[in-house]
């Protein structure tokens, strides 16, 4: 993505747990004094460099440690942070830790990017935030609505999250695939059995 103009990322969007099957996990946190990464019980201060999403990690206890690390943004070019990369062994390339999917979907700022009304010539759906359960969906003008939940532990299609929801009176399962273009949600594909219904995001 070098050379592209990237939208700014807020500090809270870096926060979360990043996992690697072999190397464990990195916890990224923030407070008024800055951004921090904790790995193997060692806490590093993350100092931003000139390049976007690139930091120097500093620790002075028990010994001085300085290395470069970076955050990975999703392939749509949006502000969603999907990974954390750091060098653990000098002779090996940087290790990529992947952000836990649960942490991604727990971010209210991220959930808000899905909110809106999506339409086609025959019907519409409305995606909104339910204060108790997270992301929810309402179908047309009917009374049926339901909560969206992640389909699988880490089931992504080009960083377009697929969410499933049970909303119909007969219990029929529908999967809603959100379409991303230029970092924005532009539409939804509703998959019910072999049927696919396409909705485009309505102009607000």
N, C-alpha and C positions, 0 to 999 in steps of 0.2 A: 504494500500500500504506500510505499515511499513516493513522495511527490504529490500525493493526493491531499486535498484539504479535508482534515478530519474534524468533526464536531468535538468541542471540548468535553472532557469527562470530569464529572464532579467527584471529589474524594470518596464520598460514600458509595460510589459505583465500583470502586476497587475493592471494597470490603467484602470479606467472605472466606470460606474455606476452599482451598485448592488442593486437589488430590492427585497422587501418582501411585499406581499399583505397586511399584517396587520401592519408591523412596518415601512413602508416607504422605503427609499433608503439611501445607503451609497455611497458617491463619493470618489474614491481613486485617488490621484494625486501624481506626483513626480516632483522634481526639483533637482538641483545640491546638495542640502543639505540632500535629503533623500526622504522617502515615507510617505504619509499622508493620513488619512481617515477623512472625514467630515460627521458627523451625527447630525441631529437636530441643525444645525448651530454651532456645537462644532468641532474644528479641533484637531485631535490626531496625534502625531508623532508616526510612526510605527518603532520599534526597532527590528531587526531580532534576533531570538533566535537560538540556535544550531540546532534544528530540522528544516528541510526544510519547507518553507511556513508558519512557525509559528512566530508570532510577539508579542511584548509587546506594547500596545497602551498607550501613555502617554499624559496627558493634565494637565496643571497647572493653568488654568483660566476657570471659576471663582474659582474653587476649584481643589485640586489635585485629579486626577483620574488615576488609573492604572489597566489595565485588559489585559487578553490574548486574542488574536484573531488569525485566520488562514485563509489562502486561500485554496480553493478546486480546484484541477486539474481534468481534464476530465478523464473518465474511461479508456482511451486508454493508459495512462501513459505518454502522451506527455507533452509539455510545455504549453498547452492551459489552461488558468485559467478560471474556470466556476462559481466560487462562493466565497463568503466571509462569514466567520462564526465568530460571537462574542456573548458574554454573556451580555444580557441586564437586566435579572432578576436573582438574585442569586439562587432562588429555581427552576429555569427552565434550561433545557439544552441549549447550545449555539444555537442562531438563525442563520439559513442559508439564506443569501441574494444571489440571483441568478443574474449573470452578464447579463445585457441587451444584447439581441441577436444582436441588431444594433451595439453596441459597439464592440462585438466580430468580426463582419464582417467588421468593419471599420478599424481594425488593419491590416496594410499592411503586417506586419510580418506573421500574421495568414493567410491572403489571399495567400501569397507566397507559403505556404505549399501545396496548391492545384495545383500549376502550373506544367505543364508537358504534355507529349504526352502519350495517352492511346490507346492500340491496341488490335485487335483480328485478326483472320485469314482473315477477309473480309474487315475490315475498320479500321479507326483510328479517334480519336478526339484529339484536342489540346486545353488545358486550359491555358489562359494567363491573365495578368493584363492589362486592358484598363485604361490608365491614367485618363480618364474623367469619366468612369462609374464604375470602379472596376473590378470584375472578369468577364471574357468573355470566350466564347467557339467557336471553329471552327470545323465543321464537315468534315472530310476527306479532299479532295482537292477542295471541292466545295466553291463557293463564299459566301454561307450562313453562317452567324455567328450571335451570339446574346449574350446579357448580362445575367449572372446568377443572380437570386435574391432568397432571402430566401422564402421558401414555408411555409407560415403561420407565426405567431408571435413567436412561440417557439416550433417548430416541430422537435424534435430530436429523433433519434433511437440509443440508446446506445452511445450517444454523437457522432454519425456520422451525420453530417448535411445533410439534403436533400435540394437540390437546384432545382429550376425549370427554364426553359429557353424556349423561343419561337424562333426556328431557321429555321423551314422548310417553304418553299414557300406557302404551303397550310394552314399554321397557326396551324398545329398539335402540341399539347403540349407534351413535353418530360420532364420527371423528372430525374435528375441525382443524384444518391445516391453514395457518396464517401465512400470507404471502408478503414477503419483504422486498422493497425496491428502494434503493438509495437511502437505506436506514429507516424507512417508514413502512408501517403496515398499510398495504394498499387493497387487500382483499382477503377473502376466506373461501376455501374449498370445503364443502360439507360432503363427507363420505359416509353413505349409509348403504351397507351391503356393496353391491356393484354400481350403485348410482352415485354420481358426483354432481353437486349443484354448486355453481360458482356465484359468489356474491362480491360486489365491489364496494369499497368504502364510500359512504355518502359524503358529499361536500358539507362541511360544517359551517 
